Amino acid sequence: MQFRVSPQTLGECSAAEWQARVDLAAAHRLAVMHGFNEGIFNHLTFVVPGRSDRYYQIPFGTHWSEVTASSFMEVGIDDGEVKRGEGDVERSCYCTHRSTRRCRTARPCFTPTCRMRAR
């Protein structure tokens, strides 16, 4: 796997934030390798380290095989607005994660997937 790094994004992040981005990008790539990206509106997110009011999400329409550490937007848990980065917020992701993040703040990672052929 190759990861492209945006110097602008790397310069804007703390070491903990950057590591979370790298790990979440790797999770997206692993999910592709195992076929967990086939359902519509699947999403993987991670709380921004040091912030309880934001999480990382890829822009709507980004294919998981293309995700890099610099792809992520920071989305506000309370309002669903993009706080850092660019792109459109996937509303199903926001609606699911808003409730989960409010209830389970001790869990930084949330990975629901809806498989089309699940039995």
KEKE-3310 file (N, C-alpha, C; in steps of 0.2 Angstrom, whole numbers, plus 5000, padded with zeros to 4 digits):
npx = (5004:5002:5004:4999:5005:4999:5008:5003:4992:4999:5007:4997:4993:4994:5006:4999:4986:4990:4994:4982:4975:4983:4981:4967:4966:4973:4964:4953:4959:4962:4949:4944:4952:4946:4933:4923:4918:4908:4894:4882:4884:4893:4904:4919:4925:4934:4937:4944:4960:4961:4950:4934:4923:4924:4925:4934:4931:4929:4927:4911:4907:4920:4930:4935:4947:4955:4958:4968:4979:4978:4966:4955:4941:4937:4924:4911:4903:4892:4885:4887:4895:4909:4924:4937:4947:4940:4925:4910:4899:4894:4878:4872:4882:4885:4873:4872:4884:4884:4875:4880:4893:4890:4885:4895:4908:4921:4925:4935:4935:4924:4915:4904:4897:4888:4884:4880:4877:4875:4871)
npy = (4994:5011:5027:5043:5059:5074:5088:5100:5095:5086:5096:5102:5094:5086:5074:5063:5065:5064:5050:5044:5047:5040:5027:5025:5027:5015:5006:5007:5003:4990:4985:4986:4976:4965:4965:4972:4984:4984:4987:5000:5017:5013:5016:5021:5028:5039:5046:5063:5064:5071:5079:5079:5083:5081:5071:5060:5058:5052:5061:5062:5050:5046:5033:5019:5012:5022:5030:5041:5046:5060:5062:5064:5072:5083:5082:5090:5084:5089:5097:5092:5099:5102:5104:5105:5102:5096:5094:5084:5080:5064:5060:5049:5043:5054:5055:5042:5041:5053:5050:5039:5043:5053:5045:5035:5040:5035:5026:5027:5023:5018:5007:5003:4992:4988:4974:4969:4956:4949:4936)
npz = (5000:4996:5004:5002:5007:5013:5014:5020:5028:5037:5043:5051:5061:5077:5084:5089:5083:5069:5069:5073:5061:5051:5056:5054:5041:5037:5042:5033:5021:5024:5027:5014:5008:5013:5009:5016:5012:5003:5005:5004:5010:5021:5035:5043:5058:5069:5084:5086:5093:5109:5108:5112:5104:5091:5076:5065:5048:5031:5016:5008:4996:4993:4988:4998:4995:4991:5002:5012:5025:5025:5019:5028:5035:5049:5058:5067:5081:5087:5078:5065:5055:5044:5052:5050:5035:5019:5010:5008:5021:5025:5028:5034:5041:5050:5058:5064:5071:5079:5090:5095:5099:5109:5119:5121:5125:5129:5120:5106:5093:5080:5070:5061:5048:5034:5027:5010:5007:5019:5030)
capx = (5000:5006:5000:5001:5005:4999:5012:4998:4988:5004:5009:4992:4991:4999:5008:4993:4981:4992:4994:4975:4973:4986:4978:4961:4967:4975:4958:4949:4962:4961:4942:4943:4955:4942:4926:4919:4917:4903:4888:4881:4884:4897:4909:4923:4927:4938:4937:4950:4963:4961:4944:4928:4918:4925:4928:4937:4926:4931:4922:4906:4909:4927:4931:4939:4953:4958:4958:4974:4979:4976:4959:4949:4938:4935:4917:4908:4898:4885:4882:4888:4898:4916:4928:4944:4946:4936:4921:4903:4898:4889:4873:4870:4888:4884:4867:4874:4890:4882:4872:4885:4898:4887:4884:4901:4914:4927:4927:4937:4934:4917:4916:4898:4897:4882:4886:4875:4875:4875:4866)
capy = (5000:5017:5033:5050:5063:5081:5092:5104:5092:5084:5101:5105:5089:5084:5067:5059:5066:5061:5043:5042:5047:5034:5020:5025:5025:5008:5002:5008:4999:4983:4983:4984:4969:4959:4965:4976:4991:4983:4990:5007:5021:5011:5021:5020:5034:5039:5053:5067:5064:5077:5082:5075:5086:5080:5064:5060:5055:5053:5065:5058:5048:5044:5026:5017:5011:5029:5034:5042:5050:5067:5063:5065:5079:5083:5084:5092:5079:5092:5100:5089:5103:5101:5109:5105:5098:5098:5088:5084:5075:5058:5061:5043:5043:5059:5053:5036:5043:5058:5047:5034:5047:5056:5039:5031:5044:5032:5022:5032:5020:5015:5004:4999:4990:4984:4970:4968:4949:4947:4931)
capz = (5000:4996:5006:4999:5013:5011:5019:5023:5033:5041:5047:5055:5066:5082:5082:5090:5078:5063:5070:5072:5054:5048:5058:5052:5034:5036:5043:5027:5016:5026:5025:5006:5006:5016:5006:5020:5009:4998:5006:5003:5016:5027:5037:5049:5061:5075:5088:5085:5099:5113:5107:5112:5100:5084:5074:5058:5043:5024:5012:5005:4989:4993:4989:5003:4992:4990:5008:5014:5031:5024:5016:5033:5038:5056:5059:5073:5084:5089:5072:5059:5051:5043:5056:5046:5029:5014:5007:5010:5026:5024:5034:5038:5046:5056:5062:5068:5076:5084:5095:5098:5102:5115:5124:5122:5123:5130:5114:5101:5086:5079:5064:5058:5041:5032:5021:5006:5006:5025:5031)
cpx = (5004:5001:5003:5000:5004:5003:5008:4995:4993:5006:5004:4990:4997:5001:5003:4988:4984:4992:4987:4973:4976:4983:4971:4961:4968:4968:4953:4952:4961:4953:4940:4946:4950:4934:4921:4916:4911:4896:4888:4881:4888:4902:4913:4925:4931:4938:4944:4953:4963:4955:4938:4922:4918:4927:4930:4932:4929:4925:4917:4908:4916:4927:4936:4946:4958:4960:4966:4974:4977:4969:4954:4947:4937:4928:4914:4903:4892:4882:4883:4892:4906:4920:4935:4944:4941:4931:4914:4903:4892:4884:4872:4876:4887:4879:4869:4879:4888:4879:4877:4891:4896:4887:4890:4907:4921:4929:4929:4936:4927:4917:4910:4899:4891:4883:4880:4872:4876:4870:4866)
cpy = (5006:5023:5039:5055:5070:5085:5097:5101:5089:5090:5104:5100:5088:5077:5062:5059:5063:5053:5040:5042:5041:5028:5020:5024:5018:5004:5002:5003:4992:4981:4982:4977:4964:4960:4969:4982:4990:4986:4998:5011:5018:5016:5019:5027:5034:5046:5056:5066:5071:5081:5077:5077:5085:5073:5065:5056:5057:5057:5060:5057:5046:5036:5024:5015:5017:5033:5035:5046:5057:5068:5065:5072:5078:5086:5085:5087:5083:5095:5097:5093:5101:5107:5110:5100:5100:5092:5089:5078:5070:5058:5055:5042:5047:5057:5047:5038:5048:5055:5042:5038:5050:5051:5036:5034:5041:5028:5027:5029:5017:5013:5000:4998:4986:4980:4968:4961:4946:4942:4930)
cpz = (5000:4999:5004:5005:5010:5016:5023:5029:5039:5046:5052:5061:5071:5080:5084:5085:5071:5064:5070:5065:5050:5049:5055:5044:5032:5037:5037:5022:5018:5025:5018:5005:5008:5014:5011:5018:5004:4999:5005:5010:5022:5029:5043:5052:5067:5078:5087:5092:5102:5112:5108:5108:5093:5082:5067:5054:5036:5021:5009:4998:4988:4993:4994:5001:4991:4996:5010:5021:5030:5020:5021:5034:5045:5056:5066:5075:5085:5083:5066:5053:5050:5047:5053:5041:5024:5012:5010:5016:5024:5030:5037:5043:5052:5060:5066:5073:5081:5090:5099:5102:5108:5120:5126:5121:5125:5125:5108:5094:5085:5071:5061:5051:5040:5026:5017:5006:5013:5026:5039)
residu = (MET:GLN:PHE:ARG:VAL:SER:PRO:GLN:THR:LEU:GLY:GLU:CYS:SER:ALA:ALA:GLU:TRP:GLN:ALA:ARG:VAL:ASP:LEU:ALA:ALA:ALA:HIS:ARG:LEU:ALA:VAL:MET:HIS:GLY:PHE:ASN:GLU:GLY:ILE:PHE:ASN:HIS:LEU:THR:PHE:VAL:VAL:PRO:GLY:ARG:SER:ASP:ARG:TYR:TYR:GLN:ILE:PRO:PHE:GLY:THR:HIS:TRP:SER:GLU:VAL:THR:ALA:SER:SER:PHE:MET:GLU:VAL:GLY:ILE:ASP:ASP:GLY:GLU:VAL:LYS:ARG:GLY:GLU:GLY:ASP:VAL:GLU:ARG:SER:CYS:TYR:CYS:THR:HIS:ARG:SER:THR:ARG:ARG:CYS:ARG:THR:ALA:ARG:PRO:CYS:PHE:THR:PRO:THR:CYS:ARG:MET:ARG:ALA:ARG)
# end
